[in-house]
Amino acid sequence: MSPFQRREFLQRTALLSAGLAAGTVATAAPETSTKKGSANERLRVAVVGVKGRGMSHVGGFNGVNNCEIATVCDCDESVIGGAMKAITKNRGEAPKYEKDIRKVLEDKSIDIIAIATPNHWHSLAAVWAMRAGKDVYVEKPVSHNVREGRLVVEAARKYGKICQTGTQSRSTTGMRDAQAYIHAGKIGKVSLAYGTCYKSRPSIGKVSGEQPIPKGLDYDLWCGPAPKLPLMRSKLHYDWHWTWAYGNGDLGNQGIHEMDKARWGLGKMELPKSVVSVGGRFGYVDDGETANTQLSLFDYDDAQLIFEVRGHKSDAYKGAMVGNIFFGSEGYVVCPNYASGTAYSPDGKKLQEFKGGGEDSHFANFVKGVRSRKITDLNADILEGHLSSALCHLGNISYRLGTEATFDKDVTAFTDCKDATEAAVRMQQHLKDNKIDLTTAVGRIGQKLAIDPKTETFLGNNAKANAMLFREYRKGFEILEAI
């Protein structure tokens, strides 16, 4: 980086810090500017990113709720076939194709931008789209770091745009009923929300050198705001989840859904007072960087949120493999998936079941908000997405700043929380059950980081931790909404 670029980055960071110190974190507004209010008016949609999750966006907008997909955007032309075929079949004609989102944003006829790119593009694409006058549906996590997530919230409020987060559990009937049961005090005061992401993740392998860029892919555009690094993994279109430059590990991949539901159950609309995370990438050596086994504790003073990632074979915890458990003073609720839950008495007697769902309702809920222009109509407003995504980032920051240690030692010293201590012991046993030698398995014992929820920064002049709340953006791909 040149001295000029470094100086520019420091100046931008200083301006952002000044805004945070002044307590300028934005709050939710009740409604946005009037546009597209008629249910009879067709909404034109551009889907950005159609490999994988983007096909769900195609299904959610393709001739549904009086929407039409007018444009497909992906920097890799070799992956667009499925989307183009499905849209053409529905419309009777092919949608427009663009490689570069900036070309899409110049089209004044587009009303909605649906973003299903890799994580490092989510916030930038959302900010650019709202600045261009578009409403936005953005996949989870809404950000790659804490600060840019807040900038998306600020952009939505500044430009009066509807911005929905892709945490579809927020719209399933069973999950909404389970959360309403919890919030009504039916299990008493909830002191602990426990999220589980027990999802087997085999090794992604280790390449011997830099890999060729696939034909038809604009790799510079794929990297966008993130560093343009040599391609050092075999599957460009998925294994980015496990590299820090582009992904956020399983906390920000599958885990964000359960993290969001955990915070929802606690009813917290701010960041916690502290975070600490331990774990490691155990059982293999490959091109992945993120933890495949991780335990994070978020302290809200009157309640705790514990989140656990297990990438090796595991049994469920209290019925949840990829889900949530909410512990109250008068019972508990187990939600084992996106759309159901069961309430139990303290002694384990079944009290009530909650069922019903379908993620398509989340796209419909977004369209309802676009037409009404009311943020309150959204089940997953961007502020919700920012706060839940930020929890994932906070856990990863603590973990990455931790000290290396073999996991045969006492790993419970990171906290005096009884539930977290017990979880750490279970984590060690889980590793043993998967034939991982704890005497040689090196992980990280994360730093316990105190947080100021109002400014969304770390306390104690922790420069290293605060530097990880934001990132340096490549020229032409900056996010500058706070200035």
VEXDRENKE-786105 format. One record per residue (C-alpha): x, z, y. Coordinates in Angstrom, 3 decimals. Each point is the difference from the previous one (the first is absolute). Layout:
BEGIN
+----------+----------+----------+
!        X !        Z !        Y !
+----------+----------+----------+
!        X !        Z !        Y !
...
+----------+----------+----------+
! end
This chain:
BEGIN
+----------+----------+----------+
!        X !        Z !        Y !
+----------+----------+----------+
!    0.000 !    0.000 !    0.000 !
!    1.345 !   -0.961 !    3.427 !
!    0.453 !    2.633 !    2.751 !
!   -2.869 !   -1.628 !    1.922 !
!   -2.338 !    0.204 !   -2.978 !
!    1.005 !    3.595 !   -0.622 !
!   -0.594 !    0.924 !    3.649 !
!   -3.397 !   -1.719 !   -0.035 !
!   -0.965 !    1.878 !   -3.159 !
!    1.052 !    3.348 !    1.465 !
!   -1.927 !   -0.671 !    3.189 !
!   -3.107 !   -0.853 !   -1.983 !
!    0.387 !    3.117 !   -2.134 !
!    0.436 !    2.148 !    3.107 !
!   -3.191 !   -1.381 !    1.518 !
!   -1.899 !    0.660 !   -3.200 !
!    1.398 !    3.521 !   -0.233 !
!   -1.022 !    0.684 !    3.582 !
!   -3.532 !   -1.045 !   -0.813 !
!   -0.062 !    2.269 !   -3.040 !
!    1.399 !    2.952 !    1.910 !
!   -2.787 !   -0.391 !    2.513 !
!   -2.488 !    0.373 !   -2.833 !
!   -1.351 !   -3.534 !    0.315 !
!   -1.089 !   -0.375 !   -3.616 !
!   -3.200 !   -2.005 !    0.163 !
!   -3.344 !    1.279 !   -1.260 !
!   -2.940 !   -1.898 !   -1.398 !
!   -2.377 !   -1.725 !    2.398 !
!   -3.716 !   -0.202 !   -0.820 !
!   -0.419 !   -3.766 !    0.354 !
!    1.690 !   -3.234 !    1.049 !
!   -0.751 !   -2.946 !    2.216 !
!   -3.092 !   -2.039 !   -0.867 !
!    0.531 !   -3.138 !   -2.127 !
!   -1.473 !   -1.580 !   -3.104 !
!   -2.979 !    2.337 !   -0.073 !
!   -2.484 !   -2.312 !   -1.718 !
!   -0.284 !    0.146 !   -3.768 !
!   -0.939 !   -3.685 !    0.129 !
!    3.275 !   -1.011 !    1.604 !
!    2.559 !   -1.215 !   -2.519 !
!    3.379 !    1.723 !    0.143 !
!    3.112 !   -2.100 !   -0.548 !
!    2.741 !    1.751 !   -1.964 !
!    3.697 !   -0.657 !   -0.580 !
!    1.559 !    1.683 !   -3.033 !
!    3.703 !    0.698 !    0.473 !
!    1.806 !    0.477 !   -3.313 !
!   -1.791 !   -1.285 !   -3.106 !
!    2.340 !    1.001 !   -2.822 !
!   -1.470 !    2.938 !   -1.896 !
!   -2.172 !    2.262 !    2.125 !
!   -0.783 !   -2.844 !    2.369 !
!   -2.263 !   -1.563 !   -2.630 !
!   -2.274 !    3.045 !    0.323 !
!   -0.228 !   -0.825 !    3.695 !
!   -0.951 !   -3.544 !   -0.925 !
!   -2.771 !    1.364 !   -2.193 !
!   -1.110 !    2.440 !    2.697 !
!   -0.422 !   -2.613 !    2.744 !
!   -0.573 !   -3.302 !   -1.820 !
!   -3.590 !   -0.814 !    0.955 !
!   -0.955 !    3.688 !   -0.069 !
!   -1.778 !    1.900 !    2.800 !
!   -0.301 !   -3.225 !    1.986 !
!    3.773 !   -0.428 !    0.125 !
!    2.063 !   -3.072 !   -0.763 !
!    3.723 !   -0.228 !   -0.637 !
!    1.201 !   -2.686 !    2.372 !
!    3.757 !    0.497 !   -0.450 !
!    2.427 !    1.106 !   -2.683 !
!    3.380 !    1.228 !    1.222 !
!    2.968 !    0.730 !   -2.221 !
!    3.704 !   -0.579 !    0.558 !
!    0.294 !   -1.191 !   -3.612 !
!   -1.924 !   -3.215 !   -0.523 !
!    0.502 !    0.226 !   -3.767 !
!   -2.410 !    2.969 !   -0.346 !
!   -3.040 !   -1.282 !    1.887 !
!   -1.571 !   -2.105 !   -2.764 !
!   -2.472 !    2.577 !   -1.287 !
!   -1.231 !    0.907 !    3.473 !
!   -0.357 !   -3.605 !    1.123 !
!   -1.943 !   -0.925 !   -3.137 !
!   -2.420 !    2.937 !    0.260 !
!   -0.675 !   -0.563 !    3.689 !
!   -0.394 !   -3.754 !   -0.355 !
!   -2.513 !    0.470 !   -2.817 !
!   -2.082 !    2.278 !    2.188 !
!    0.243 !   -1.924 !    3.281 !
!   -0.051 !   -3.517 !   -1.361 !
!    3.187 !   -0.713 !    1.929 !
!    3.508 !    1.403 !    0.036 !
!    0.953 !    2.674 !    2.518 !
!    2.864 !   -0.571 !    2.391 !
!    3.414 !    1.145 !   -1.221 !
!    2.705 !    1.514 !    2.203 !
!    3.345 !    1.546 !   -0.918 !
!    0.446 !    1.990 !    3.209 !
!   -2.557 !    2.574 !    1.156 !
!    0.876 !   -0.805 !    3.598 !
!   -1.567 !   -3.431 !   -0.444 !
!   -3.151 !    1.624 !   -1.362 !
!   -0.272 !    2.332 !    2.985 !
!   -0.009 !   -2.952 !    2.378 !
!   -3.300 !   -1.151 !   -1.529 !
!   -2.701 !    1.379 !    2.291 !
!   -2.711 !   -0.787 !   -2.566 !
!    1.302 !    2.674 !   -2.409 !
!   -1.882 !    3.304 !    0.301 !
!    1.619 !    2.094 !   -2.745 !
!    3.527 !    0.315 !   -1.372 !
!    0.171 !    1.493 !   -3.512 !
!    3.544 !    1.202 !   -0.763 !
!    1.281 !    0.301 !   -3.573 !
!    3.723 !   -0.539 !    0.560 !
!    2.817 !    2.276 !   -1.201 !
!    0.061 !    3.397 !    1.753 !
!    2.671 !   -0.809 !    2.561 !
!   -2.278 !   -2.609 !    1.612 !
!   -3.231 !    2.045 !    0.168 !
!    0.358 !    1.648 !    3.399 !
!    1.590 !   -2.923 !    1.799 !
!   -2.615 !   -2.452 !   -1.274 !
!   -2.805 !    2.382 !    0.975 !
!    1.338 !    0.557 !    3.528 !
!    0.601 !   -3.698 !    0.564 !
!   -3.490 !   -0.831 !   -1.268 !
!   -1.787 !    2.514 !    2.224 !
!    2.048 !   -1.075 !    2.994 !
!   -1.226 !   -3.540 !   -0.726 !
!   -3.615 !    1.189 !    0.074 !
!   -0.649 !    0.280 !   -3.739 !
!   -1.592 !    2.808 !   -1.996 !
!    2.163 !    1.137 !   -2.918 !
!   -0.325 !    1.097 !   -3.608 !
!    3.471 !    1.233 !   -0.992 !
!    1.136 !    1.067 !   -3.436 !
!    1.409 !    3.393 !   -0.859 !
!    2.365 !    1.440 !    0.992 !
!   -0.761 !   -1.174 !    3.519 !
!    3.616 !    0.567 !    0.986 !
!    3.557 !    0.047 !   -1.277 !
!    0.886 !    3.008 !    2.161 !
!   -1.833 !    2.727 !    1.904 !
!    0.388 !   -1.209 !    3.573 !
!   -1.102 !   -3.585 !   -0.558 !
!   -3.173 !    1.293 !   -1.634 !
!   -0.861 !    1.877 !    3.172 !
!    0.702 !   -3.168 !    1.990 !
!   -2.640 !   -1.831 !   -2.045 !
!   -2.527 !    2.708 !    0.915 !
!    0.973 !   -0.311 !    3.657 !
!   -0.318 !   -3.789 !   -0.136 !
!   -3.483 !    0.219 !   -1.526 !
!   -1.159 !    2.310 !    2.790 !
!    1.785 !   -1.925 !    2.745 !
!   -1.498 !   -3.364 !   -0.967 !
!   -3.374 !    1.351 !   -1.131 !
!    0.312 !   -1.365 !   -3.521 !
!   -1.494 !    1.007 !   -3.328 !
!    2.768 !    0.821 !   -2.471 !
!   -0.757 !    1.098 !   -3.559 !
!    2.497 !    1.379 !   -2.515 !
!   -0.018 !   -1.342 !   -3.562 !
!   -0.616 !    3.350 !   -1.709 !
!   -3.123 !   -1.147 !   -1.824 !
!   -0.810 !    3.385 !   -1.534 !
!   -1.337 !    0.906 !    3.425 !
!   -2.975 !   -2.289 !   -0.671 !
!   -0.840 !    0.718 !   -3.649 !
!   -3.212 !    1.991 !   -0.451 !
!    1.415 !    2.386 !   -2.589 !
!    3.015 !    0.929 !    2.106 !
!   -2.032 !    0.424 !    3.162 !
!   -2.450 !    2.267 !   -1.832 !
!    2.844 !    2.057 !   -1.485 !
!    1.594 !    0.434 !    3.427 !
!   -3.357 !    0.943 !    1.547 !
!   -0.418 !    2.652 !   -2.715 !
!    3.426 !    1.425 !    0.831 !
!   -0.588 !   -0.079 !    3.760 !
!   -3.364 !    1.734 !   -0.429 !
!    1.858 !    3.024 !   -1.365 !
!   -1.378 !   -0.306 !   -3.534 !
!    3.356 !    1.074 !   -1.485 !
!    0.745 !    2.427 !    2.826 !
!    3.027 !   -0.292 !    2.219 !
!    2.413 !   -2.629 !   -1.289 !
!    3.532 !    1.351 !    0.182 !
!    1.743 !   -2.698 !   -2.048 !
!   -0.394 !   -3.745 !   -0.435 !
!    2.084 !   -1.382 !   -2.851 !
!    0.666 !   -3.737 !   -0.295 !
!    1.364 !   -1.633 !   -3.142 !
!    1.580 !   -3.399 !   -0.471 !
!    0.921 !    0.004 !   -3.678 !
!    0.593 !   -3.706 !   -0.459 !
!    2.691 !   -1.313 !   -2.318 !
!    2.553 !   -2.127 !    1.829 !
!    2.656 !   -1.557 !   -2.244 !
!    3.395 !   -1.003 !    1.332 !
!    0.027 !   -3.108 !    2.189 !
!    3.395 !   -0.915 !   -1.442 !
!    3.304 !   -0.567 !    1.717 !
!    1.150 !   -3.404 !    1.184 !
!    3.652 !   -0.981 !   -0.107 !
!    0.064 !   -1.466 !    3.491 !
!   -1.990 !   -1.498 !    2.857 !
!   -3.060 !   -1.883 !   -1.220 !
!   -1.127 !   -3.440 !    1.197 !
!   -2.883 !   -0.175 !    2.457 !
!   -3.054 !   -1.571 !   -1.680 !
!   -0.812 !   -3.551 !    1.038 !
!   -2.790 !   -0.145 !    2.563 !
!    0.689 !    3.500 !    1.371 !
!    1.083 !    0.615 !    3.592 !
!    2.146 !    3.061 !   -0.729 !
!    0.755 !    0.694 !    3.659 !
!   -3.725 !    0.210 !    0.656 !
!   -0.552 !    2.087 !   -3.151 !
!    2.505 !    2.568 !    1.302 !
!   -1.600 !   -0.067 !    3.457 !
!    0.577 !    3.324 !    1.782 !
!    2.133 !    1.406 !   -2.840 !
!    3.699 !   -0.678 !   -0.587 !
!    0.746 !   -3.402 !   -1.487 !
!    1.889 !    1.219 !   -3.042 !
!    1.389 !   -2.006 !   -2.912 !
!   -2.613 !   -0.313 !   -2.750 !
!    1.239 !    2.484 !   -2.605 !
!   -2.959 !    0.335 !   -2.362 !
!   -1.562 !   -2.336 !   -2.531 !
!   -3.639 !    0.104 !    1.183 !
!   -0.144 !   -0.593 !    3.727 !
!   -3.783 !    0.240 !    0.230 !
!   -0.458 !    3.454 !   -1.555 !
!    3.229 !    1.919 !   -0.424 !
!    0.301 !    0.416 !    3.769 !
!   -2.216 !    3.086 !   -0.489 !
!    3.050 !    1.848 !   -1.348 !
!    2.473 !   -0.873 !    2.782 !
!    0.068 !    1.985 !    3.242 !
!    0.353 !   -2.966 !    2.354 !
!   -3.367 !   -1.449 !   -1.000 !
!   -1.943 !    2.535 !   -2.079 !
!   -0.744 !    3.714 !   -0.180 !
!    0.193 !    0.728 !   -3.725 !
!   -3.052 !    1.134 !   -1.908 !
!   -0.932 !    2.404 !    2.780 !
!   -0.812 !   -3.036 !    2.130 !
!   -1.150 !   -2.278 !   -2.807 !
!   -2.544 !    1.570 !   -2.357 !
!    0.487 !    3.512 !    1.355 !
!   -1.376 !   -0.731 !    3.463 !
!   -3.532 !   -0.229 !   -1.444 !
!    0.196 !    3.479 !   -1.490 !
!    1.864 !    1.362 !    3.020 !
!   -2.827 !   -1.241 !    2.204 !
!   -2.675 !    1.619 !   -2.177 !
!    1.945 !    3.269 !   -0.088 !
!    0.174 !    0.195 !    3.794 !
!   -3.658 !   -1.056 !    0.202 !
!   -0.991 !    2.885 !   -2.245 !
!    1.904 !    2.476 !    2.160 !
!   -1.666 !   -1.382 !    3.130 !
!    3.297 !   -0.252 !    1.871 !
!    0.261 !   -2.443 !    2.912 !
!    3.609 !    0.690 !    0.902 !
!    3.380 !    0.207 !   -1.684 !
!    1.035 !    3.204 !   -1.807 !
!    2.269 !    2.714 !    1.355 !
!    2.756 !   -0.748 !   -2.510 !
!    1.015 !   -2.180 !   -2.925 !
!    2.481 !    0.254 !   -2.854 !
!    0.505 !   -2.393 !   -2.918 !
!    2.138 !   -0.019 !   -3.156 !
!    0.557 !   -2.545 !   -2.741 !
!    2.074 !   -2.974 !   -1.018 !
!    0.209 !   -3.355 !   -1.719 !
!    0.469 !    1.246 !   -3.541 !
!    0.385 !   -1.675 !   -3.381 !
!    1.617 !   -3.280 !    0.995 !
!    2.380 !   -1.613 !    2.483 !
!   -1.394 !   -3.122 !    1.625 !
!   -0.477 !   -1.799 !    3.316 !
!   -2.712 !    2.442 !    1.073 !
!    0.799 !    2.643 !    2.621 !
!   -3.136 !    2.122 !    0.297 !
!   -0.891 !    3.026 !   -2.117 !
!   -1.875 !   -0.522 !   -3.257 !
!   -0.582 !    3.739 !   -0.308 !
!   -0.876 !    1.915 !    3.160 !
!   -1.703 !    3.214 !    1.062 !
!   -0.985 !    0.503 !    3.641 !
!   -1.485 !    3.031 !    1.740 !
!   -1.810 !   -0.279 !    3.337 !
!   -0.839 !    3.299 !    1.687 !
!   -2.994 !    0.189 !    2.361 !
!    0.263 !    3.813 !    0.348 !
!   -3.522 !    0.686 !   -1.295 !
!    0.254 !   -2.555 !   -2.804 !
!    2.584 !   -1.930 !   -1.973 !
!    0.144 !   -3.555 !   -1.256 !
!    2.157 !   -0.632 !   -3.051 !
!    0.735 !   -3.512 !   -1.139 !
!    1.720 !   -0.987 !   -3.219 !
!    1.375 !   -3.343 !   -1.186 !
!    0.886 !   -0.543 !   -3.655 !
!    1.361 !   -3.402 !   -0.967 !
!    0.552 !    0.881 !   -3.650 !
!   -2.595 !    0.593 !   -2.717 !
!   -2.078 !    3.069 !    0.751 !
!   -3.169 !    1.824 !   -0.932 !
!   -2.667 !    0.567 !    2.629 !
!   -0.056 !    3.100 !    2.174 !
!   -3.428 !    1.628 !   -0.204 !
!   -1.514 !   -3.359 !   -0.863 !
!    1.708 !   -2.010 !    2.741 !
!    2.646 !   -2.619 !   -0.747 !
!   -0.334 !   -1.931 !    3.245 !
!   -2.343 !    2.154 !    2.020 !
!   -0.638 !    3.332 !    1.673 !
!   -0.884 !    3.623 !   -0.634 !
!   -1.460 !    2.178 !    2.760 !
!    0.297 !    3.754 !   -0.539 !
!   -2.508 !    2.204 !    1.796 !
!   -0.746 !    3.719 !    0.013 !
!   -3.167 !   -0.609 !   -2.046 !
!    0.946 !   -2.885 !   -2.252 !
!    1.820 !   -3.296 !   -0.067 !
!   -0.694 !   -3.743 !    0.048 !
!    1.880 !   -2.571 !   -2.092 !
!   -0.039 !   -3.657 !    1.130 !
!    1.754 !   -2.056 !   -2.709 !
!   -0.397 !   -3.409 !    1.629 !
!   -1.167 !   -1.832 !    3.136 !
!   -3.714 !    0.524 !   -0.464 !
!   -0.953 !    3.141 !   -1.904 !
!    0.446 !    3.733 !   -0.195 !
!   -1.161 !    3.138 !   -1.757 !
!   -0.510 !    3.470 !    1.440 !
!    0.841 !    3.059 !   -2.103 !
!   -0.499 !    3.732 !    0.327 !
!    3.134 !    2.191 !    0.043 !
!   -0.321 !    0.479 !   -3.772 !
!   -0.244 !   -3.745 !   -0.656 !
!   -3.768 !   -0.417 !   -0.352 !
!   -1.183 !   -3.436 !    1.109 !
!   -2.179 !    0.282 !    3.098 !
!   -0.616 !   -3.541 !    1.258 !
!    1.182 !   -3.568 !   -0.507 !
!    0.493 !   -2.685 !    2.634 !
!   -0.082 !   -3.682 !   -0.958 !
!   -0.327 !   -3.424 !    1.547 !
!    2.265 !   -2.379 !    1.816 !
!    1.350 !   -3.478 !    0.355 !
!    2.753 !   -0.866 !    2.439 !
!   -1.930 !   -2.959 !    1.435 !
!   -2.009 !    2.514 !    2.007 !
!    3.143 !    0.766 !    2.003 !
!    0.225 !   -3.562 !    1.290 !
!   -3.740 !    0.122 !    0.785 !
!    0.498 !    3.253 !    1.900 !
!    2.733 !   -1.618 !    2.082 !
!   -2.214 !   -2.971 !    0.850 !
!   -2.747 !    2.444 !    1.009 !
!    2.444 !    1.585 !    2.449 !
!    1.065 !   -3.394 !    1.343 !
!   -3.619 !   -0.842 !    0.753 !
!   -1.022 !    3.382 !    1.433 !
!    3.294 !    0.508 !    1.907 !
!   -0.230 !    3.695 !   -0.937 !
!    3.079 !    1.702 !   -1.422 !
!   -2.302 !    2.686 !   -1.359 !
!   -1.517 !   -2.582 !   -2.366 !
!    3.348 !   -0.416 !   -1.776 !
!    0.699 !    1.979 !   -3.152 !
!    3.767 !   -0.391 !    0.454 !
!    0.830 !   -0.435 !    3.670 !
!    3.651 !   -0.716 !    0.742 !
!    0.558 !    3.602 !    1.107 !
!   -0.832 !    1.171 !   -3.531 !
!    2.389 !   -2.591 !   -1.376 !
!    2.781 !    1.030 !    2.331 !
!   -0.221 !    3.704 !   -0.837 !
!   -0.044 !   -0.562 !   -3.763 !
!    2.787 !   -2.595 !    0.112 !
!    2.055 !    2.372 !    2.152 !
!   -0.194 !    2.663 !   -2.717 !
!    1.642 !   -2.435 !   -2.416 !
!    2.756 !   -0.731 !    2.493 !
!    0.579 !    3.702 !    0.706 !
!    0.427 !    0.732 !   -3.700 !
!    2.494 !   -2.824 !   -0.344 !
!    1.979 !    1.126 !    3.063 !
!    0.406 !    3.505 !   -1.430 !
!    1.035 !   -1.451 !   -3.341 !
!    2.504 !   -2.450 !    1.452 !
!    1.654 !    2.678 !    2.128 !
!    0.316 !    2.336 !   -2.970 !
!    3.088 !    1.149 !   -1.839 !
!    0.885 !   -1.440 !   -3.377 !
!   -0.239 !    2.303 !   -3.003 !
!   -0.428 !   -0.194 !   -3.746 !
!   -3.475 !    1.075 !   -1.072 !
!    1.066 !    2.463 !   -2.690 !
!    0.322 !    2.608 !    2.756 !
!   -2.769 !    2.019 !    1.632 !
!   -1.834 !   -2.579 !    2.107 !
!   -2.660 !    2.463 !    1.123 !
!    2.035 !    1.507 !    2.818 !
!   -1.205 !   -2.668 !    2.450 !
!   -3.227 !    1.938 !    0.559 !
!   -1.692 !    3.381 !   -0.309 !
!   -3.359 !   -1.672 !   -0.656 !
!   -1.163 !    1.130 !   -3.447 !
!   -1.829 !   -3.233 !   -0.785 !
!    2.962 !   -2.152 !    1.015 !
!    2.367 !    2.171 !   -2.037 !
!   -2.158 !   -0.431 !   -3.075 !
!   -0.166 !   -3.743 !    0.637 !
!    3.804 !   -0.190 !    0.169 !
!    0.290 !    1.694 !   -3.383 !
!   -2.529 !   -2.446 !   -1.444 !
!    2.028 !   -2.858 !    1.489 !
!    3.138 !    1.173 !   -1.798 !
!   -1.903 !    0.219 !   -3.279 !
!   -1.427 !   -3.464 !    0.577 !
!    3.522 !   -1.401 !    0.316 !
!    1.096 !    1.804 !   -3.180 !
!   -3.024 !   -1.393 !   -1.845 !
!    1.244 !   -3.480 !    0.925 !
!    3.426 !    0.698 !   -1.482 !
!    1.727 !    0.213 !    3.371 !
!    3.125 !    2.187 !   -0.094 !
!   -0.390 !    2.353 !    2.938 !
!    3.665 !    0.955 !   -0.069 !
!    0.906 !   -3.532 !    1.083 !
!   -3.198 !   -1.068 !    1.771 !
!    0.886 !    0.055 !    3.696 !
!   -2.832 !    0.245 !    2.500 !
!   -0.552 !    1.352 !    3.496 !
!   -1.183 !    3.358 !    1.299 !
!   -1.547 !   -0.998 !    3.284 !
!    0.329 !    1.653 !    3.378 !
!   -2.901 !    2.166 !    1.113 !
!   -0.969 !   -1.587 !    3.310 !
!   -2.112 !    1.705 !    2.656 !
!   -2.435 !   -2.311 !    1.790 !
!   -1.724 !   -0.012 !    3.382 !
!   -3.403 !   -1.541 !   -0.874 !
!   -0.784 !   -0.769 !    3.657 !
!    3.048 !   -2.165 !    0.630 !
!    0.466 !   -1.047 !   -3.631 !
!    3.688 !    0.840 !    0.133 !
!    2.276 !    2.444 !   -1.807 !
!    0.880 !    3.316 !    1.616 !
!    3.433 !    1.566 !    0.316 !
!    1.850 !   -2.910 !    1.610 !
!    0.293 !   -1.659 !   -3.385 !
!    1.399 !   -3.319 !    1.191 !
!    0.459 !   -1.461 !   -3.478 !
!   -3.581 !    0.704 !   -1.017 !
!   -1.485 !   -1.188 !    3.306 !
!    1.992 !   -3.235 !   -0.204 !
!   -1.821 !   -0.766 !   -3.260 !
!   -3.401 !    0.158 !    1.694 !
!    0.630 !   -3.473 !    1.420 !
!    2.227 !   -2.933 !   -0.845 !
!    1.952 !   -2.680 !    1.771 !
!   -1.890 !   -3.282 !    0.050 !
!    1.554 !   -3.431 !   -0.197 !
!   -0.078 !   -2.105 !    3.128 !
!   -3.302 !   -1.835 !    0.267 !
!   -1.790 !    2.500 !   -2.247 !
!   -0.082 !    3.113 !    2.227 !
!   -2.880 !    2.435 !    0.454 !
!   -0.064 !    1.056 !    3.640 !
!   -3.587 !    1.125 !    0.559 !
!    0.974 !    3.479 !    1.229 !
!    2.005 !   -1.288 !    2.966 !
+----------+----------+----------+
! end
